Amino acid sequence: MIEPDRQQISVRRQCELIGISRSSLSYEPAKESDYNLLLMRLLDEQYTRTPFYGVLKMTAWLREEKQHLVTHKRVRRLLRLMGLEAIYPKPRLSIATPGHQIYPYLLRGVAINRVNQVWSTDITYVRLVGGFVYLVAIIDWYSRYVLSWEVSTTLESDFCLSVLERALKPVTPEIFNSDQGSQFTSQAFTGILKEHGIAISMDGRGRALDNIFVERLWRSVKYENVYLNDYRTVPEAIAGLKRYFEFYNHERLHQALDYRTPEAIYRSAA
């Protein structure tokens, strides 16, 4: 982003050009004590390495390996704040709301052989130096192409709706897959999908492999970008993530794609 006192293009127009909401730039990162933020950084890195660790193992790891005399109660609260659970390697950043309709998982045994056949979405925790934010993205399963993404300091559903509406502007998928979180089971979110005639698929509870391509994306984002850059502010994180997603889509070679880029696969077949 251009500094406000030097810009020739309005901030709102800049946001439109790079595909983020104007409100994202005014977000203040979520706050915790410096010590809790340190623990969260350690937990985030360890979770990415060992997503099968639960509260007891995470507590033991902090105590034995990092010499932090923390309690299970503190570790449990921080993991919940970060949206992480370890029953299976599946970040649980969204929790189902009673009364929201849950849809069946439609992709078991389905051959994914074309672009825009299946899109999926998820939310992950992104640490900052003095706080943290959440990141949502939509990915095309066949090409691994990231169609849209956005950052928020809360888990309210607005940023999920925004990222969906942007992704749907040029084209629609046949099937849209998500977890059973309230952001994705809300009538506002599923209503948009229904209006476009898109079949709705939802992961089985606790089944990480149901949305494996987004899980792999989050590992790449963290190891290749977030952990290498100590982002201090939300605009700085947005700018850095924008650069990374451009690299990921247009330059990063994927072994599973015969060492082609997601864009090469997506554009050639779209």
N, C-alpha and C positions, 0 to 999 in steps of 0.2 A: 504494500500500500504506500501511496505517496503521502508525505507529511502534510497535515492540513494547511500549514502556512505556505507550502510550495506547490500545492496542487492546482492544476488547470482543469481537471475533471472532478466533478463533485464526488464526495465519498459514496453517496448512494449509487451513482453510475459506476464507480469502481467496483462496488460490491456486485452489481449486476454483471459486469464483465468477467469477474473471476468466479461467479457462481456461488456467492454466500449471501446470507441475509444481512441487512444493515444493522440489525440489533446485535449481531455477533460481536461487532467491534466495541460495543459499549459494555459488554459483560465484564464483571469483575470475577476473577477466579475464586472458586469456593475456598473457604478459609478453615484451617485447623491450626493447632499449636505447632511450633517448629519441630518439636519432638515427634508428634504424631505424623507430621509430613515426612520426617525422616523414616519412620517405621513404614509408612505407606509406600515410599519409594522402594524400600527393601522388599516388602511384600509383593509389590507389583512385579519386580524383576524375578523374584523366586517363583511367583505364580506362573509367569511366562515360561520358566524352565520346567517347573513341576506342577502342572495344573491339578494333579491328583492329590496334592497336600490339602488336608482339612485344617480346621482350627488347631487341633492338638499338635499336629506335625509342624504347622507354621510356628506355633508358640515354642515348641522344642527347638526348632531351627534358629529362631531369633535368640533364644537363651543360650544354646550350646555353641552355635557358629558365630554369632554376632555379639554375644555378651550383653544382650539387652534383657534385663530382668522384668519382662512383661508378663501380664496375667492373661489367661484364656479369654477373660471378659473383654479386655482391651483389644486383643487381636480379633475377636469375633465382631466387635463393633466396627473396627476399621475395615475389615473385609466386607461387611455389609454396606458400609459407606461407599466403598469402591465398587460394589456390585459384583463381588467375586464369591463363587461357591465352588467347592471342590468335590462334589459327589461324582461328577464327571468333568472332563476338561471343557467346561462351558461357562463363560462369564454370564452371570445372571444380573444384568443391569436393569432389567425390567421385570416386574412382578405382575402376575395376572390379577385382574380386578373381578370380583364376583359379579355375575350378571353379563359380562362380556362373552360373546360367542366364541368358542374355540373351534377351529376348523381342523380337519384331518390332515395328516402328512401325505402328500400326493406323489412323492418322488422315490419311494422305495422300489428299487428294481427298474426304474425308468432310465433309458439310455439318453444321455444328454449329447446331442449331435448337431446342434445348430445354435446360432446366436439368437437372443431374445426368446428362447424357449423357456428359460428359467432365470429369474432374478431373485436375489435374496438380500436381506438387510440384517444389521445387528448394531449394537452399541458397545463401545469400549471406553475404559477409563484412560485418560491421558494426563500424566503428571506435569506440573509446572514447578518452578523453583519455589514459589510462595503459595501454592495451592494446587488445584486440579480442575480439569474440565472433562466433558464427555464428547465422544466423537461417534457419529452415525454415518454409515455409508451404504450404498446400494451397489451390488456387483452382478455382472452377467456371468452365469456359471460356465458357459462353454468357453468364453474367451478370457475370463478373469478380469475383464475390463471394468474399472470403477466408473459408474455412470454419474454418480452424484454423492456429495458428502457435506457435512456441516458440523459445527462445533457449538456446544452449549454448556453453561455452568449448572444447569439443572436437568432433571430427568422428566421435565414436563414434555408433553407430546408435540408441542408446536414445531420444534426443529425436525422431528421425524416427518411431520406433514409437509414441511417446506422442502425437505430433500426428496420426498416422493414426487411432489408436484413438478419439481425441476426435471427429474429423471424421465417423467412421462411426457414432457413437452414434445420431443421429436418422434418418439416411438413407444410402443407398449409391449410387454412380454405376454407369453401365453399363461405362465404360472408365476406367482409371486410367493416366496417362502420367507417366513420369519419365525421368531420364537413366540411364546405365548404371553409376552409381556403386555402390560396395559397400553403402552404406546401403540402397539401393533394390532391389538384386539379391539381398540376403540371403534365406535361406529363411524367417527370422522375418518379414520385411516382405512378401514375396510370398505367404507362407503365409496371412497375414491376408486379403489380397485374394482368394485362392482360396477361403477359407472362406466369404466373402460372395458368391461367384459373380461376381466382377468380372473383366472381361477386362483383361489386363495389356499395356500398350504402352510401348515404350522408344524414346527418341530414337536416331537414327542417330548414330554417333560423330562429333563435331565439327559437328553440324547444329544451329545455334542456333535456326533458325526452327521446328524441330520443337516447341519449347516456348515460343513467342513471347509468350504472355500472361503467363507468369511473369517473363520477361525485362523486359517493360514494367512489371510490378508493381515489380520491384527498382529500376528507374530512378526511379519515382515515390517509393518509400520513401526513397531516398537523397537525391534533390533536394528533396523536400518535407518531409523530417523529419530524417534522420540528419545531413545537412550543415548544417542550421540549428540543431542542438542538439548541443553538445559534451557528450555524456553521460559522466559520470565513473565511475559504478559500474554493475554489472549490474542491480540493482533499479531504478535510475534509467532505464536503457535500456529495461527491460521495461515500466515505467510509461509512458514516452514512446511506445513502439511500440504499446502498448495503446490510447492515446489516438488515435494516427494511424490504426490499423486500424479503430477505431470511426468516425472521420471518413471514411475511405476507403469503408467499406461503406455508411454511412448518410447521408452528406452530400455527398461528392465527386461532381460531375456528370461523366459521361463522354460525350464527343462521339460515340463509337462506339455508345453506348446511347441515342442521341437525347436527350442531356442529362438522362438519368435516372440514379439511383444504382444501384449493384450490388444493394443490398437490395431496391429497388423491383422490379427485374427478377426477382430470385431468388424473393422471396416471392410475387409475383403469378403466377408460373408453376410454383412447386413443388407 
